[in-house]
Amino acid sequence: MQNMLSDIEETVDSINAATSIKPKIGIVLGTGLNALIEYIKIEKGIPYTELAHFPNATVSFHKGQLIFGRLKNVPVVAMQGRFHYYEGYSMQQITFPIRVMKMLGVEHLLLSNAAGGMNPDYKKGDLIITDDHINLLPDNPLRGLGGEYGNRFTDMSRPYSPHLQILLQQAFEKQNIPVKIGTYVSVMGPNLETRAEYRWLRSMGADMVGMSTVPEVIVANQLGIACAAISVITDECDPDNLLPINIEEIIEIAGKSDEKLSVAFAEVVRQLGNE
């Protein structure tokens, strides 16, 4: 694991050589969520394939590049596409970009994802602020790492920043966009869940289910990066009325909510820039 520190430094050096942007806010854009890029005054886009030690996005609807620029005149870096455990990557690879962001100077992290709604009050297209999560992934991004990477026994009593949650709620209210608050459970995938699994996950107290976000949040907490996450509900996971999944429909639903989410993220970035 010792080599990962030098890998991070090498990646950061190559980024600093390619752009003058010194980002204070990092953004991770999930499945079908790309409208925010239109709000960014882009200085540099760097494909993951051109970054040493970066994994490559293997999911076709994740574009796979780092975007550097200014959003509401605030320097930001946005991941246009993320990495998942089901792609075959290790947890350290999945969260490598978060460690790079920290070394670049990122202090706040905004994450988005597409999720299945198990709470019966959730409908397709709903936007949910994550208040807490349940981690059912089979590995942990902190496993095997020593103290040079941060506190091994990272506190997770408040993994999502209450301050950022308030800013998000205010941003949605400002635009008269309804938003809900819930608990996200992360599973390995890539298959979707059975009816019995949905019942089990719901019984744990989870409102929505997905295959990402949690590893990034764990590492952000270890590094002292304040973070917040939004899920777009793209399918309703009612075990008593479960229909076969349609990936094209999921992408379409995410796209329809993308603009609302992007407006809120942009407003939060503006507020953070004024603090």
N, C-alpha and C positions, 0 to 999 in steps of 0.2 A: 504493500500500500504506500510505502514511502515515495515511490515514483510518481504518485498522483499529485503530490504537491508541486513537483517540478513540471508535470504536465499542465497543471493549472496555470503556473507562471508563464510557461511557453505560449499557451493559448492567449493569455491576457496580453503578453508582449506583442503577439501578431495582430491582435485587435487594435491595440493602441497605435500600432504602426499604420493601420488602415483607416482609422477615423479619429477625429479630434473630440468627438462626443464623450463626455464623462458622465455616464448615466447615474442618476440618483434613484430612479424607479425602474424596476424590472416588471415585465408583463409576460405572462405565458398564455398563449391563445390555443384553445382546445379545438376539438372536432367541429368543423364547419364554421368557425368563428374567426373571421378575418377583416371585418369591416373597420375595426379600429385603425388598421394600417392607413386607411384613407385620411385619418385625422392627423397623422404624424408627418411633419415636415422632414422627410428622409434625407439624411446625409450619406448613409452607406448601408447597403444590404449585403450580407456575407452569407453565401450558402454554407450549410453545415459541412458539405463535402470539401470546402476550402479551408476548414478550421482543423488544425492538428489536434488529435485526441478526441474530437467530437464524434459521437455516434452519427449515423445517418438515419433520417426518418424513413421508415419502410412502409408506413401507412399512406396510401395514395392521396388521401384528403388532408394530409399534413404537409405543407409546402416545403418546410425544411430550410429556413434561413433566419439569421439574426438581423433584426432591423435596428439601426441606430439613427436617432434623430431627435426632434423636439416636438413634444405634444403640449399644447397650451404654453409654449415657450419653456417647458421643463425638459431637461435632457433625459431621455429614456432609452432603454433597450427592450425590444420585444422579440420573444421567441415565436416565430410563425410556424407552429408545429412543435410537438413535444415527443418524448420517448416513453415507451411503455415496457413493463416487465414481460408482457406476452410476446413482444417482438424478439425476445431472447437476450436482451441486455441485462447486465447486472444492475443492482440498485445503485452502485457507485457511478456507473455510466449514465443511468437515468438522471441522476442528480448532479452530475458534473457541471452542467450549465449554471446551476444555482451557486455553486462554489466559485465559478468564473465571475458571475455577477457580483458576488460579494467582493472579490478582489478588484473589480472595476469600480467599486464605490457605491453599489446599490444599497439603499437603506430600507426601501419598501418594495413589496412584491404583490402584484395583483394577478390572480390565476383564474382561468375559466375552464369549464369542461361541459361536455354533454353527458347527461345522466338519465337513468331510468327512475321514474317516480313511483315509489311504493306507498307513500302517504296517499290515502284516497282523496285528499283535498287537492292534490297536485294534478294539473292537467298539462297536456302537450303545449309547449311554448312558454310555460311559467318560468320565471326567474327566481332562483333561490339563493339567498346569502347563506354560506356555510357557517354555522355557529360552532360545530364540533365534528369530529369524525371517529369512525371505527376502522382500524387497520386489520384487514384479513389477508394481506399479501404475505407470501411465504418467506420473505426475507426482509431485512431492515437495512437502510442505507448507512447506518452508523456501525453496523457489525464489522468488527475487525479493525476499526480505525482507532488510533491512539489519541492522546490529548492534544497533539499538535493540530488536529482538525477541529477542535472545539470540545466542549464538555460532552464526554461520552454518555453521561446520564442526564441527557437533555430533558428539562422540565416540559411537560406537555399539558399542564393544567389549563392553559389558555392558548392553544395553538394558533387561533385566529385573533388578530388584534381588535379589541373592542373599539378603539378609536377609528380604525379603517372601516369597521362594520357600520359605525354611526355615519361616517362620511358617505358610504355607499347608500345607506337608507335615505339620507338627505338628498343625494344626487338623484335617486329614483323619484322621490317625492317632488322634487323641483320640476321634473318632466311629467309628473302625473302618471308615472309608470308603476303599476302594482308589483310588489315584490314580497316574497315570503322568506322565512328563516327556517333552516332545518339541519339535520345531521346526515352526513355523507358517509357511506361505507365503501371502502375500496377493496375490490376483489381482483384476482389474477387475470381472468379472461383467457383467451379471446372469445370463448363461447359465452352466450348469454345464459341466464339462470333458469332453472326449472321452477315449476310452480311451488314445489316443496321448499326450494332454496329461498324464493321470495318470501314465503311465510316465515321462514327461520330468520332471515335478515331483518324483516319488519319487527319480529318479536324482540330483537335486540335493542330496538329503539331507533333504527335507521329509517330515514325518510326517503333517501335516494341512494342509488348504487351506480358505481362507475369503476373504471380500471386505471385511474391516474390520480394525480394531484397530491395524495397523501405523502409519498416519498419526498416530493419537493417541499412540502410544508414542514416535514420533520427536519430536513436539512436547514431550511430557512430559520427554524427555531433554534437549532444548534448554533447557527452563525449570528443570531441576533438580528435577523431581518424581519421586520414586522410584515405580516402577510394577511391577505383576505382572498376569499374565493367565491365565485359565482357559478352556479350550475344552471344550465338550460335543460329543462325537462323535455326530452325528445321522444319518450315512449312511456306509456302508462302500464305499470307492472302489477296489475291486479290478478292474482293467481286464480281467481274464480272466473275470470273473463280474459284469459291470456291469448293473444293472437301472435302468429309468427312475426318475427322481426323483419323490418324492411330497412336496410342501411340507407338506401336512397332517400327514403322518407325522413330518416333521422337527420341526414345532412340538410334536407330542405327545411325542416322545422327549426334546426339550429340557425340556419341562415335567416329565417324570418324574425328571430329574436335577437340576431346579431347586432342590428343597428341600435336597439334599445340598450343592450349591454355596453356597447361601445360609447354611447353618449354618457352613460353613468361613469365608466372608467375614465373618460376624458375629464369629466367634472371633478372626480376625486384627485386626479393628477394635478389639475389646476389648483385645487384647495391645498394640496401638499406643497405645491410650489410657492404658495403664499405664506406658509407657516415659518 
